């Protein structure tokens, strides 16, 4: 047996040293060595690991790969317990970091096989890893200021960084196991104690300054470990107790007495893991403000912002609150106050908790199936019962007196002979209570559906694009102001000309602006796609839903547009106005004088804008009706005034007097009249519409000439009042 051991081990060793890696990998499948290979796995582990040096991955990558594959095969063939002990020993005697690194993956695979004895085996493995890490020398350069940046050049710092960066990948699978439904308390304490010990020596001597080393790999590893500790232990402040114990002078004697007792100390009681150094590192990360700590990991019992009931706790609380003792047959009159309070509370959570911070969205299934469904049945039964009683009382005059009697027992005392009017009053009060509950149930159901839609939209955007705030809760963007700054159109604003800002006042932070811009981009993509469905579905919510699906979003994303088809019409008008501006910039300009108006330019602009309606000519009357609704008038006027302002400006209008108002009000009237004519025009090339527009422009010129020759004081006031009224409707009542 010894000869076979020497034979297979020496054969693989010689093959690896001579560079014959393929032959070495074929040994496990060779019938000659198969049994010997299985019997001598522990010796092979140490032999393969010994071939790895610090520079092997660079100078001999094939050897590195061959050794990794051999170790994987050995772990599959070996007895898990024997392989575990050998790997633990190899961790402690590792001669370099490369050997330590190559052991971690096989060690993890062996631990996964030992499901029954996982706790003790995991503790041995983590202890050996801690022993190796503590053996790394501590840098002692005493650098200050910017000199601390030189610390990254220290070989020991690079070693620490390399070793720490490999640890999360090793222990993360075991964290997932202990955070499941069946929690092993000791396994949880073993991992947490190990992570806290990592925050001590040597990490505590490394510069983790958030300003100078904000992106360092070691700082990121530290942040991951802190997050993992918070994930396992919900209350980080519980370790303050152990910090106090470590600070006492008699702590050593107390610890010895614990070890002398029959009870085995818990991982948290082991001074090698939790001591002043390691706990100092932990609470530096917690209280320094240099690391992100989840709010749930820092209970603040004296803070009004601390939420106790969230997640599973909230669900348990709701189950206790929303309890009908006898299901649908419960006495709803007796439980009335409790039911109304619960419904109001749930409605508040469904309305306010858009981001599911409390976990209320996870309770909707229980509420709908176990509470609201039974409550609806109970309300229907109770209303029917009380209505029958009320009808019996109203018809009681024709019944025998003994059949119409109602008696009440209060604390053993009978109250007989209640007057009929009083009986009706009691029953009416009960029916009013039932109607109130019914209304609250309907409102709560509506709020639950809205909250679900918001969650679906948010999840879709998170998975398909990037995380943004809930779009379903976002309002339609501020109405775009009709007048743009002349400076943004390539010119200067003449004195006396009103220039209106394009956005409502009030600056926001850069992050909010980025989120808002991204939301607008998402909406624009949906609206652009929705235009392709107007022919089939019209200017409706159905077109928006189809557009959302075509853009890669769920159909319920039409909830982003509370005005429905009106938002689609407004988007189309704004888009057409922008296209017209792009075209007008390339048209030849005509000189504008007091006696000459660029009629041809204005005519072409109006006709071009009307021709943009051609693909939607059949459905445009409905769009006009939608725009005429009171809630949509501001958007309609905004796009109309923006259109006429752009046409006047690009045609060369630089007037600063009363003509500025006359031209814009007159042009708005011409365009709306031409729009109605265009919808009924069946002439070739829309020649009839062009002739109509030309005639209306000539009429406007004659009116303006007459007004200039015979000034009428009332006319300027009237037109100015009309223009100001339009601005007031839009919320623009300040001239700048």
Secondary structure, 3 states (H helix, E strand, C coil): CHHHHHHHHHHHHHHHHCCCHHHHHHHHHCCCCHHHHHHCHHHHHHHHHCCCCCCHHHHCHHHHHHHHHHHHHHHHHCCHHHHHHHHHHHHHCCCCHHHHHHHHHHHHHHHHHCCCCHHHHHHHHHHHHHHHHHCCCCCCCCCCHHHHHHHHHCHHHHHHHHHHHHHHHHHHHHHHHHCCCCCCHHHHHHHHHHHHHHCCCCHHHCCCCCCCCCCCHHHHHHHHHHHHHHHHCCCHHHHHHHHHHHHCCCHHHHHHHHHHCCCCCCHHHCCCCCCHHHHHHHHHHHHCCCCCCCHHHCCCCCCCCCCCCCCHHHHHHHHHHCCCCCHHHCCCCCCHHHHHHHHHHHHHHHHHCCCCCCCHHHHHHHHHHHHHHHHHHHHHHHHHHHHHHHHHHHCHHHCCCCCCCCCEEECCEEECCCCHHHHHHHHHHHHHHHHHHHHHHHHHHHHHHHHHHHHHHHHHHHHHCCCCCCHHHCCCCCCCCCCCCHHHHCCCCCCCCCCCCCCCCCCCCHHHHHHHHHHHHHHHHHHHHHHHHHHHHCCCHHHHHHHHHHCCCCHHHHHHCCCCHHHHHHHHHHHHHHHHHHHHCCCCCCCCECCECCHHHHHHHHHHHHHCCHHHCCCHHHHHHHHCCHHHHHHHHHHHHHHHHHHHHHCCCCCCCCHHHHHHHHHHHHHHHHHHHHHHCCCHHHHHHHHHHHHHHHHHHHHHHHHHHCCCHHHHHHHHHHHHHHHHHHCCCCCC
